[in-house]
């Protein structure tokens, strides 16, 4: 069966992964995120494209969604109902809204593209995050040379994106100059991108990497979670035939830090990421509140997370976010 071959191939290529973490460690320790408040509004959304791999063997175009300046922004915190897009249509190269915004790195799965996940990434940007999504060189849709084995190199690509954004925050005249909270970084990924995300939380990871979300993925086989504590949220359909939910639950058990698991009942590999589909509202709410809590230090988001994530007959929320 094609699905079984895909799973077998994915795990075979991940087994020998050895992450080189020395390039990830930052020179100065990150200050602890003090209790604070996430923005109490919905922003308009801007979008820009960066090219980090021009003229190299590893082309790496990056799509970035971000809070944009717009007088029509609403002063509320209402949750999206899953059918209405609060970000409307992102405006290309729009001015950035006032403030400093945490960075969320988003990693796509095999044969996918960043823009296919815009229903989530644009909504996170509307909530006050700068979401950077690289199109990985050899696993994206229509890659000139597709190679599943290249997943082992994607955590390095991902961190290169973060380092580039940190530099832009210091470049006079750049749209992002002075607008990025460069010590508050989160990582999210779907499917193979979930494995990429889990790989970022290996021993030696940066203290600035404060939380992660694995959607329909799992941990790197044979690899451990380690380094500075960073809460992790796993989201998985219990009928997933591409990456069985048991793989994700095994990774969840191995996480030594505060963690949570959101099971989407009766769903497969990613239907719950589509607006209007069963579970989308709960997944959107859970991921947004998780990012508000981990990257803004918002205690209200931590309190609201279990209620917004759990829905009888649709989702089950396992909360282990208290200190271990």
C-alpha positions in Angstrom: 0.0 0.0 0.0 1.3 3.5 -0.9 0.6 4.9 2.6 2.6 2.2 4.3 5.5 2.6 1.9 5.5 6.4 2.6 5.6 5.8 6.4 8.3 3.2 6.1 10.4 5.4 3.9 9.9 8.4 6.2 11.1 6.6 9.3 14.0 4.9 7.5 15.4 8.2 6.5 15.0 9.8 9.9 16.8 7.0 11.9 20.3 8.1 11.1 19.7 11.8 11.7 22.3 13.5 13.9 21.7 17.1 14.4 24.6 19.5 14.6 23.5 21.8 17.4 26.6 23.9 17.8 25.4 26.3 15.1 22.2 26.9 17.0 23.5 28.0 20.3 23.4 31.8 20.9 26.2 33.6 22.7 24.0 35.3 25.4 21.3 33.6 27.4 17.8 34.7 26.6 16.0 36.6 29.3 13.0 34.8 30.8 9.7 35.7 29.3 8.0 37.8 32.0 4.2 37.4 32.5 2.6 39.7 30.0 -0.3 40.1 27.6 -0.7 39.1 24.0 -2.2 41.8 21.8 -5.9 42.2 22.5 -6.9 42.9 18.9 -6.9 41.3 15.4 -4.4 42.8 13.0 -4.5 43.3 9.3 -1.9 41.0 7.7 1.0 41.8 5.4 3.0 39.3 3.4 6.5 39.5 2.0 8.9 37.0 0.3 12.6 36.5 1.2 15.1 34.6 -0.8 17.8 33.1 1.4 19.3 30.7 -1.1 19.9 32.8 -4.1 22.8 31.5 -6.1 23.4 28.5 -3.9 22.8 24.8 -4.1 20.0 25.1 -1.5 17.4 27.5 -2.8 15.3 28.7 0.2 12.4 31.1 -0.6 10.6 32.2 2.6 7.1 33.5 2.8 6.5 35.8 5.8 3.1 36.8 7.2 3.1 39.6 9.7 0.8 42.0 11.6 0.3 45.0 9.3 -0.7 48.6 10.0 -4.3 49.1 9.3 -6.8 51.5 11.0 -9.6 48.9 10.4 -8.1 46.5 13.0 -10.7 45.4 15.5 -10.2 45.8 19.2 -11.4 42.4 20.4 -10.2 38.9 21.1 -13.0 37.0 19.6 -12.1 33.5 18.4 -12.5 32.7 14.7 -15.5 30.4 13.9 -13.4 28.6 11.3 -15.2 30.0 8.3 -14.5 33.7 8.5 -10.9 34.8 7.8 -10.0 37.7 10.2 -6.9 38.5 8.2 -8.9 39.0 5.0 -6.5 39.0 2.1 -2.9 39.7 3.2 -1.4 42.8 1.6 1.9 42.4 -0.1 4.7 44.4 1.5 2.3 46.3 3.7 3.8 48.5 6.5 4.3 46.5 9.7 2.1 47.4 12.7 3.6 49.2 15.7 5.2 47.0 18.3 7.6 44.1 18.6 6.2 40.7 17.5 7.5 37.2 18.3 8.7 35.0 15.4 7.0 31.7 14.5 8.8 29.4 12.1 6.5 27.2 10.1 7.7 24.0 8.4 5.6 22.3 5.6 5.4 18.6 4.9 6.4 16.5 1.9 5.2 17.7 -1.5 3.7 20.8 0.1 4.3 24.6 0.1 4.0 27.4 2.7 1.0 29.0 0.9 -1.0 25.9 1.3 -1.1 26.6 5.1 -2.1 30.2 4.8 -5.5 29.6 6.6 -3.4 29.0 9.7 -0.3 31.2 9.2 -2.3 34.3 8.3 -4.6 33.9 11.3 -1.5 33.6 13.6 -0.2 36.8 12.0 -3.5 38.5 12.7 -3.1 37.5 16.3 0.3 39.3 16.6 3.0 36.9 15.3 5.5 37.1 12.5 5.2 33.8 10.8 8.1 32.7 8.5 7.6 29.7 6.3 10.5 28.4 4.2 9.9 26.2 1.1 12.5 23.5 1.7 14.8 22.8 -1.2 14.2 19.2 -1.8 10.9 18.3 -0.1 8.6 21.0 -1.4 6.0 20.5 -4.1 7.6 20.6 -7.6 11.1 20.5 -6.2 13.6 20.1 -9.1 15.2 17.2 -7.3 12.8 15.7 -4.7 14.6 13.9 -1.8 12.9 12.7 1.4 16.3 12.2 2.9 16.9 15.9 2.9 14.6 16.2 5.9 17.6 15.6 8.1 19.0 19.0 6.8 15.9 21.0 7.3 16.4 21.9 11.0 19.5 23.7 9.9 17.6 25.5 7.1 14.9 26.5 9.6 17.4 28.0 12.0 19.0 29.9 9.1 15.7 31.6 8.5 15.5 32.6 12.1 19.0 34.0 12.1 18.2 36.0 8.9 15.2 37.6 10.5 17.2 38.5 13.6 19.6 40.3 11.3 16.8 42.1 9.5 15.6 43.5 12.9 18.9 45.4 13.0 19.0 46.6 9.3 18.1 50.3 9.1 15.3 50.9 6.6 14.2 47.3 6.5 10.4 46.7 7.0 11.2 44.5 10.0 13.8 46.8 11.6 12.9 47.2 15.3 9.7 45.1 14.9 10.8 41.6 15.8 11.0 40.1 19.3 14.1 38.2 18.4 14.4 36.4 21.8 10.8 35.0 21.6 10.8 32.3 18.9 8.4 29.4 18.4 8.4 26.6 15.8 5.4 24.8 14.2 5.4 22.1 11.5 3.0 19.7 9.8 3.8 16.1 8.9 7.5 15.9 7.8 7.6 19.5 8.9 6.5 18.3 12.4 9.6 16.1 12.4 11.7 19.1 11.4 10.1 21.0 14.3 10.8 18.3 16.8 14.4 18.2 15.6 14.8 21.8 16.6 14.3 20.9 20.3 17.4 18.6 20.4 20.0 19.0 23.2 21.8 22.3 22.7 18.9 24.2 21.2 18.8 28.0 21.7 17.2 29.4 24.8 15.3 31.7 22.5 13.3 28.8 21.1 10.5 29.0 23.7 7.8 26.5 22.4 6.8 24.3 19.6 3.8 22.7 17.9 3.9 19.4 16.1 0.9 18.9 13.7 0.5 15.3 12.4 4.2 14.6 13.0 6.3 13.1 15.7 9.8 13.1 17.2 13.0 12.1 15.4 13.5 8.3 15.9 16.5 7.7 18.0 16.9 11.4 18.9 16.1 13.0 22.3 14.5 16.2 23.4 16.9 18.2 25.5 18.3 21.6 26.4 16.4 24.5 27.8 12.8 23.6 28.8 10.3 24.6 26.0 6.7 23.6 26.2 5.5 21.4 23.3 2.0 20.9 21.9 1.2 17.8 19.7 -1.9 17.8 17.5 -2.9 14.6 15.7 -5.9 13.0 14.1 -6.6 9.6 15.6 -7.4 8.1 12.2 -4.1 9.3 10.6 -2.9 6.6 8.2 0.2 8.5 7.1 1.8 9.1 10.5 0.0 6.9 13.0 -1.1 8.7 16.1 0.9 6.2 18.2 4.1 7.7 16.8 3.1 11.1 18.0 2.0 9.8 21.4 5.4 8.1 21.8 7.2 11.4 21.1 4.8 13.1 23.6 5.8 10.7 26.3 9.5 11.4 25.7 9.2 15.2 26.1 10.7 16.1 29.5 9.1 19.6 29.7 5.5 20.9 30.0 3.5 19.5 27.2 0.0 18.9 25.8 -1.7 16.6 23.3 -4.7 17.5 21.2 -6.4 14.5 19.6 -8.8 15.3 16.8 -11.3 12.4 16.7 -12.1 10.6 13.5 -9.6 12.8 11.5 -6.7 11.8 9.3 -3.5 13.5 8.4 -4.5 17.1 8.1 -8.2 17.7 7.3 -8.5 19.6 10.6 -6.2 22.3 9.1 -8.8 23.3 6.6 -11.3 26.1 7.6 -14.8 24.8 8.1 -13.7 21.2 8.6 -14.3 19.2 11.7 -11.7 20.2 14.4 -10.4 23.3 12.7 -11.8 25.8 15.2 -10.4 23.8 18.1 -7.0 23.4 16.5 -6.8 27.1 15.6 -7.8 28.1 19.1 -5.4 25.7 20.8 -2.4 26.7 18.6 -3.1 30.4 18.9 -3.5 30.4 22.7 -0.4 28.2 23.0 1.7 30.7 21.1 0.2 33.6 23.1 1.2 31.8 26.3 4.7 30.6 25.3 5.9 33.6 23.3 4.1 36.5 25.0 4.0 35.0 28.5 0.2 35.6 28.6 -1.3 33.8 31.7 -4.8 34.3 30.3 -3.9 32.3 27.2 -2.7 29.5 29.4 -6.0 29.5 31.3 -8.1 29.6 28.1 -6.2 26.9 26.3 -7.9 23.8 27.7 -11.4 25.2 27.3 -10.8 26.4 23.7 -9.1 23.1 22.7 -11.6 20.6 24.0 -14.9 19.9 22.4 -17.0 16.8 23.2 -17.1 14.4 20.4 -14.5 16.4 18.3 -11.3 16.7 20.3 -9.6 15.4 23.4 -7.1 17.6 25.2 -4.5 16.1 27.4 -3.0 18.8 29.6 0.5 18.3 31.0 1.5 21.9 30.8 2.2 22.2 34.6 5.8 22.1 35.6 7.1 18.5 35.6 
